[in-house]
Amino acid sequence: MPARMLQYVAALYDHLLRSKAVNAAEGLPPVLPIVLYNGDIRNLADAIAHSPFKQRIDRVVTRWIKHRLQRKMPGLAVPDAEELTKGMEMLETNIDRRKAQTIANGMQQVKPCCCNDC
């Protein structure tokens, strides 16, 4: 992952220079890559729930989310960590339901072979 992040930053800098969005003589903007977990939501939630640092993690993540959202949408009321995570179970259920529907739709579109040898 660190090598991939380095590639992403290098590609960003290359794009900025080629598109002349920045002047190399003035320097390139600093980039702070942040990697967010993209695995099974339940595994991460369980790990955080059982962590002795849960309150601190919730506070830091909530502060970061609020900061990012308020920069984009000043005056937006952002709920606290507990409120933000209330919808997690519903989100997981919807993801699981959508995945099952996609699989079912894919199976309906597969037509049997006509040669009877398969």
Secondary structure as the mmCIF struct_conf table of DSSP 4:
data_model
#
loop_
_struct_conf.conf_type_id
_struct_conf.id
_struct_conf.beg_label_comp_id
_struct_conf.beg_label_asym_id
_struct_conf.beg_label_seq_id
_struct_conf.end_label_comp_id
_struct_conf.end_label_asym_id
_struct_conf.end_label_seq_id
HELX_RH_AL_P HELX_RH_AL_P1 PRO A 2 ARG A 18
TURN_TY1_P TURN_TY1_P1 SER A 19 LYS A 20
BEND BEND1 ALA A 21 VAL A 22
HELX_RH_3T_P HELX_RH_3T_P1 ALA A 24 GLU A 26
HELX_LH_PP_P HELX_LH_PP_P1 LEU A 28 PRO A 30
HELX_LH_PP_P HELX_LH_PP_P2 VAL A 35 TYR A 37
BEND BEND2 GLY A 39 GLY A 39
HELX_RH_AL_P HELX_RH_AL_P2 ILE A 41 ALA A 49
TURN_TY1_P TURN_TY1_P2 HIS A 50 HIS A 50
TURN_TY1_P TURN_TY1_P3 PRO A 52 PHE A 53
HELX_RH_AL_P HELX_RH_AL_P3 LYS A 54 LYS A 72
BEND BEND3 MET A 73 MET A 73
TURN_TY1_P TURN_TY1_P4 PRO A 74 GLY A 75
HELX_RH_AL_P HELX_RH_AL_P4 ALA A 81 THR A 85
TURN_TY1_P TURN_TY1_P5 LYS A 86 GLY A 87
HELX_RH_AL_P HELX_RH_AL_P5 MET A 88 GLN A 109
HELX_LH_PP_P HELX_LH_PP_P3 VAL A 110 CYS A 113
BEND BEND4 CYS A 114 ASN A 116
#
